[in-house]
Amino acid sequence: MANMKVNVCGVEFKNPVIGASGTFGFGKEFQHLYDLGKIGGISLKGLTLERREGNAPVRIAETPSGMINSVGLQNPGAKYFLEHDLPQIRKFDTVLIANINGNTEEEYCQIAELMSDSSVDMLELNISCPNVKCGGMAFGIKPESVYNITKAVKPYCKKPLIVKLSPNVSDIKENALAAEEGGADALSLINTLYGMAVDAKTMRPILANVKGGFSGPAVKPIALRMVHDCYSVVKVPIIGIGGITTGLDVVEFMLCGASAVQVGTANIMNPMAMPQIIDELQNYLTEMKIDDINSLVGALKI
């Protein structure tokens, strides 16, 4: 059997397949389906300091080869999570990544400090949230704001800090470099693309919030290109996200420079997606006579 273990910032994953934030809950929602110890890790549902009810329904719309969501970060709040949810899910034999969110720099720093003092293994900084002090523009749009929020949060992190990059930018390489310079230990990309869905019969948007995040198989070519672009300019590890549904998809992301991947929409399409992907990945390594999965990282032949 080939080695499937990967190491990201000193944290060892038994394989590179991680559940993406917002698509796998806190993990316990899937525990009756299979042993969560089989997967590499879970990027937990996005957390904010205070409880959020999320956006009004309709919050999810199916599209060809994907979906659009506008859930609005519904979550119980950081303190409730630490008291009630984390003790339940820490028993899972897998890496736990806290996905943290805020509307101000101060909120990000406070939740980073809370999570750093907990038993989670890593933090993932979601910088797609609107900065209410700067007119609502997302923290992750401009390189200077990416640098500033990363630099501000980093001192509060006792665990490795992953910065999750938005694809809705002019040049993702600039934002990757800004995050690295600001102190990111790793990057994850891509977050969802900005899109919308329309009902031709009612002549109305399908989502109550009108617009939302587009994900699923259709975004994979864009995500691959962005991972490849970022790998060419940064030295920190990259976690690839976007349209992964098979073991071969994982291989493609690793060839483009990803050290690990996150699987998102596929979990909603098929709750058994990640165990199947891991099995397919192992079969690929055996078929290709590859002894160590890490040899795939950045091995794309151009």
BELDA-V746318 format. One record per backbone hydrogen bond with DSSP energy under -1.0 kcal/mol. CO is the residue of the C=O (numbers start at 0). NH is the residue of the N-H. If there is no record, write none. Layout:
# BELDA-V746318
((CO;NH) (CO;NH))
This chain:
# BELDA-V746318
((2;292) (5;12) (7;10) (10;7) (12;5) (15;260) (16;39) (16;40) (17;262) (18;42) (19;22) (23;26) (24;44) (26;29) (29;32) (29;33) (34;37) (39;94) (40;18) (41;96) (46;100) (47;77) (51;74) (57;207) (58;69) (60;67) (62;65) (64;217) (65;62) (66;214) (67;60) (68;212) (70;54) (74;51) (76;80) (77;81) (78;82) (79;83) (80;84) (80;85) (84;88) (85;89) (88;91) (91;93) (94;41) (95;120) (95;121) (96;43) (97;123) (98;46) (99;125) (102;131) (103;107) (104;108) (105;109) (106;110) (107;111) (108;112) (109;113) (110;114) (111;115) (112;116) (114;117) (121;97) (122;161) (123;99) (124;163) (126;139) (128;138) (129;131) (130;133) (130;135) (136;130) (137;140) (141;145) (142;146) (143;147) (144;148) (145;149) (146;150) (147;151) (148;152) (149;153) (152;155) (153;156) (159;122) (160;184) (160;185) (161;124) (162;187) (164;190) (166;168) (170;174) (171;175) (172;176) (173;177) (174;178) (175;179) (176;180) (177;181) (178;183) (179;182) (185;162) (186;238) (187;164) (188;240) (192;213) (194;211) (196;205) (198;202) (198;203) (203;198) (206;209) (208;210) (211;194) (212;68) (213;192) (214;66) (215;218) (216;219) (218;222) (219;223) (220;224) (221;225) (222;226) (223;227) (224;228) (225;229) (226;230) (227;231) (229;232) (229;233) (236;186) (237;258) (237;259) (238;188) (239;261) (245;249) (246;250) (247;251) (248;252) (249;253) (250;254) (251;255) (252;257) (253;256) (253;297) (254;299) (259;239) (260;17) (262;19) (263;266) (264;267) (264;268) (265;269) (269;272) (271;275) (272;276) (273;277) (274;278) (275;279) (276;280) (277;281) (278;282) (279;283) (280;284) (281;285) (282;286) (283;287) (284;289) (290;2) (291;294) (292;295) (293;296) (295;298))
